[in-house]
Amino acid sequence: MPADLRSSAASSVAPAAAPPAPVSERTAVAVLGSMLFLILALTLLLVQSTLVEPASAAEAPIAAQGSFAGDGGSLAHR
């Protein structure tokens, strides 16, 4: 390889980026706290939405009443 190509190739390579600065302890606690809050909030929302009231537990599920569950979920028969 000619010398002028080697020097131009070496000069076109960007220097390695500096490592990112570490986050402060306060920032780390805030991020972890918000993640835990979101996990708990979404878990509670999931539990609340899937709980069945005892009065309605004796009733048949809504999906079993319609033709959607009876025909295997096919929309072609509608």
C-alpha positions as CSV (number, residue, x, y, z in Angstrom):
1,M,0.0,0.0,0.0
2,P,1.4,3.4,-0.9
3,A,2.5,5.7,2.0
4,D,0.0,8.4,1.2
5,L,-2.9,6.0,1.4
6,R,-1.8,4.7,4.8
7,S,-1.4,8.1,6.3
8,S,-4.8,9.3,5.0
9,A,-6.5,6.1,6.3
10,A,-4.8,6.5,9.7
11,S,-5.9,10.2,9.9
12,S,-9.5,9.4,9.0
13,V,-10.0,7.1,11.9
14,A,-11.7,9.0,14.8
15,P,-10.1,8.7,18.2
16,A,-11.9,6.5,20.7
17,A,-14.7,8.2,22.6
18,A,-14.1,9.1,26.2
19,P,-15.9,6.8,28.6
20,P,-19.2,8.1,30.0
21,A,-19.1,9.8,33.4
22,P,-20.6,7.7,36.2
23,V,-24.0,8.8,37.4
24,S,-24.4,10.3,40.8
25,E,-25.8,8.2,43.7
26,R,-28.8,10.5,43.8
27,T,-29.6,9.9,40.1
28,A,-29.2,6.1,40.5
29,V,-31.5,6.0,43.5
30,A,-34.1,8.1,41.6
31,V,-34.0,5.8,38.5
32,L,-34.2,2.7,40.6
33,G,-37.0,4.1,42.7
34,S,-39.0,5.1,39.7
35,M,-38.5,1.7,38.1
36,L,-39.7,-0.1,41.3
37,F,-42.7,2.3,41.5
38,L,-43.7,1.5,37.9
39,I,-43.3,-2.3,38.4
40,L,-45.5,-2.2,41.5
41,A,-48.1,0.1,39.9
42,L,-48.3,-2.1,36.8
43,T,-48.5,-5.2,38.9
44,L,-51.3,-3.8,41.0
45,L,-53.2,-2.7,37.8
46,L,-52.8,-6.2,36.3
47,V,-54.1,-7.9,39.5
48,Q,-57.0,-5.4,39.8
49,S,-58.0,-5.9,36.2
50,T,-57.9,-9.7,36.4
51,L,-59.7,-10.2,39.7
52,V,-63.2,-11.6,39.4
53,E,-65.9,-10.4,41.8
54,P,-67.5,-13.3,43.7
55,A,-71.0,-12.4,42.5
56,S,-70.0,-12.6,38.8
57,A,-67.9,-15.8,39.3
58,A,-71.0,-18.0,38.8
59,E,-71.7,-16.4,35.4
60,A,-70.2,-17.8,32.2
61,P,-67.3,-15.8,30.8
62,I,-68.3,-13.3,28.1
63,A,-66.1,-15.0,25.4
64,A,-67.9,-18.3,26.0
65,Q,-71.3,-16.7,25.4
66,G,-70.6,-15.4,21.9
67,S,-70.0,-17.2,18.6
68,F,-66.4,-16.0,18.6
69,A,-65.3,-18.8,21.1
70,G,-67.7,-21.3,19.6
71,D,-66.2,-21.2,16.1
72,G,-62.6,-21.3,17.2
73,G,-62.0,-17.6,17.0
74,S,-62.6,-17.3,13.3
75,L,-63.8,-14.0,12.0
76,A,-64.7,-15.5,8.6
77,H,-68.1,-16.6,9.8
78,R,-69.3,-13.2,10.9
